[in-house]
Amino acid sequence: MPALNEEASIGGVLAELALCEPPVDVLVVDDGSSDNTAGAARDAGAPVVQFPFNLGVGGAMRAGYRYALAHGYRSVVQVDGDGQHDASYIGALVAALGEADVVVGARFAGEGAYSAGRGPRRWAMVMLSAVLSRLAGTRLTDTTSGFRAAGPRAIELFAEHYPAEYLGDTVETLVIAIRSGCTVRQLPVAMRPRAGGRASQSPVRAAIYLCRAVVALGMALVRPQKVRPE
């Protein structure tokens, strides 16, 4: 669980994860929070990796994958600390790894009423989905979802190659996985409102998002291809 300034919500998220069946192990990676995110996670009983400064979601996730690889885990599920990801889907995401190396929890695949909005942000998501669906050879409707599962081959790959750039943790990781020969699939999920904090949106930020999405995809496609772990 990568977490940045999620003190208000992380305790509730960890309480929900503690009820998962079958049980799951949780690692919180506090990405340089300025609040008491790490303390709240420890109070809830979770082990915490605490960065002294912010590295971004990509840096936090690479640390998580390295931890998983070092401790012999064969499946990893990324869950955000803001409460938007419904833990009841975790079992289905892991089960879907039987036929894929990476499974994306897709918000726009027919379950729930989550909306990407209108304008540049939606245009970016449509463009990213079209390109990555073609690369993957299957329909991917939500390439920026952070709710996803990875199997053994993807864990080994991401422990070594997990980009830290903006959108790299979502878009570029899929490109890396696909170009390395991993199979990527999606599973419809419903997304919930944030349990704490506030996500900021504006027309200017939406336009910037579109530009960054195009750049992130372009960089991912021109970088050298990774080698699929055996």
N, C-alpha and C positions, 0 to 999 in steps of 0.2 A: 504494500500500500504506500505509494508516494504521497507525501502530505506536506503542504505549505500553508501555515497559518490556519489550521483546521481545529483549533482548540475547542471551538463551540460544538463541533459535530462529531469528532473522531471517537469519543466515548460511546455514543449511540451506535455508530457503525461497527465498532469492535464488539459491542454487546450483541448485535444482530449476527455477526460472523460466528460468535461463540455458540449460536443455536443451530448452525448448519449441520445437516446430516447427509453424508457422513461428515465427521468432524474435520476441520481444516486447521492447519498451522498458519499463523499470521506473522508477518514481519512488517513493521512500519519503518519507512525511510523518511525521516524528518529532513526536508530539503532546505535547511537553513532558516527555519521559521523564526519570526520575531516575537511570537507569542509562546504560550506554554503547550504547544502541540505535543512535544516529546513527553512532557510530564503527564499530560492527560492520557496519552497512550500507555505509559508505564503504569499509571494508576488503574487502568483497565486490564492490566495483566499482559500486555503485549511486549515482546522484545523490540527494541528500537535501535536503528542505526541513525545517528544524529550527525548531520553535516554542519561544519562551522559557518558555512555560507551557502548561498543558493546556487545549485548547479543546473537546475531545470529538471523537468520530468524525466528526460532521457538519462541524465546522470543518476537520478534516483533509481530508475528501473534497471540500469546496467548493474548497479550495486545489488539490487534484489536478485537479478538473474545469476550473478556470480555467487551469491549466498546459496541460491537453490542448487547450482551446479556443485558447489563444494560440499553440500550436505546430502547429495544424492537424490533430490526430488525429481520426479519424472513428469510432473505437471505443475504449472504456475498459472495463477489467475491474477490479473491486475484489477484491483478495486480502488476507486478513489475514496478519499477521506471525507468528502462533502455529503455523503448520504444519497447521492443520485443513483448509484448502482444497487440494484435489488439482489441481495445475496441468495434469494431463492432460485436464481438462474445458474448459480455456480455449478451445481451438479450436472446440469444439462450441457454447460460449456465444456466441462471436463469429459463427459461421456462422448461428446462430438469429436474429441481428440482421437478417438478410435479410427476415424477416417480422414484426419487432417493433422497437420503440424501446428497450425495456428487457427483459432476459431475466434471470430470477431462478434461481439454482442452488438447487433445492428438495431439502431433506434428507428430506422425508416424502412422496416421490412414487414410491416403489417401488424405489429403488436404495440399497443399503447397509442397515445396521441401526441407524442413528442414532435415538435415542429422545428425545422431549421430556420424558420423565418423567411424573409424575402430579401431580394437585393443581392449585393456582392457576396455575402456569406453563403447564401443558397447556391449562387452560380458556381462558387468555388467547390462546394461539396458535390454538385452535379458533375463538374468537370473531373474532379479527382476520382469519383466513382466510375465514370465512363472509362477513363484511362486504365485504372487498376483492375477493373472487371475484365478488360481485354487482355491485360498481362496475365491475370490469374486463370483465365479460361472459365470463369464462373461469375455470377452476378454478385457484386459487392455494393451495397447501397449506402454503407456508412463507414467510410475509410478513415474517419477521424475519431471514431469511438475509442475510448481508453479502457473499455470493459472487454477484456479479451483473455483467452487462454492459450498457453503454449505447451507443446509436448517436448519430449526429450531432445529431438534434433533442433528444435527452435530454441530451447533453453541454452544449449551449447553454442549455437550461433549468436544469440543475443548477449550472452555473457561476454563475448569478444567484440561483437559489432552491434552496438546500440547507440545510434546518433543522439547527440545532446541538443542539436539545433531546434529552433521553433518548428513544430509540426513534424520534426524528424522522428519523434517518439511514436507517431501514429502512421503518417504517410510513408516516410522513408523505411520504417521497419517492415512494412508490407512489401515494398519494392525489394528490399534486401532478402526477405524470406522467399519471395517468388523467384527472383533471379538466382537464388542459391538452390533451387529445386524443391523447396518446401511447398506443401499443399496448403492453401488458404481457403477457408470456408467461412460462412457467417451463420448466425443463429438469431432469429428475431427476439428482441427483449423490449420490455417497457422501461422507460427511464422516469425517475421521480424528480421533483423539485429539490434544490439544495436544502440540506437540513440546517445549514448555518452559513454565515458569510454572504457575499453578494458577487455575482458575476456581472461585470460591467460590459455594456454594449452601446454602440453609437454608430451612426452612418460612417464616420471617419474610421473607426476601428474595423468596421465591416469591410471597407475598401482596402484597408491595410491587410486584413486577413486574406482577401482575394489575391493581392500581390504576393504575399508571403507563400500562399499555397502554391501558386504557379512556380515560384522560385524553388520551393522545397521539392516539388515533383521533378523539376528540371535537373536539380542537383542530384537527386536520387537516381535518375535514369542515366546520367553520364558518369557516375562514379564507377570504379572497377567492380566487376561482379565478384561476390563472395563465393567461397567454396562450401558446399553443403557438408556439414559434419557427418562422419560415418557413424 
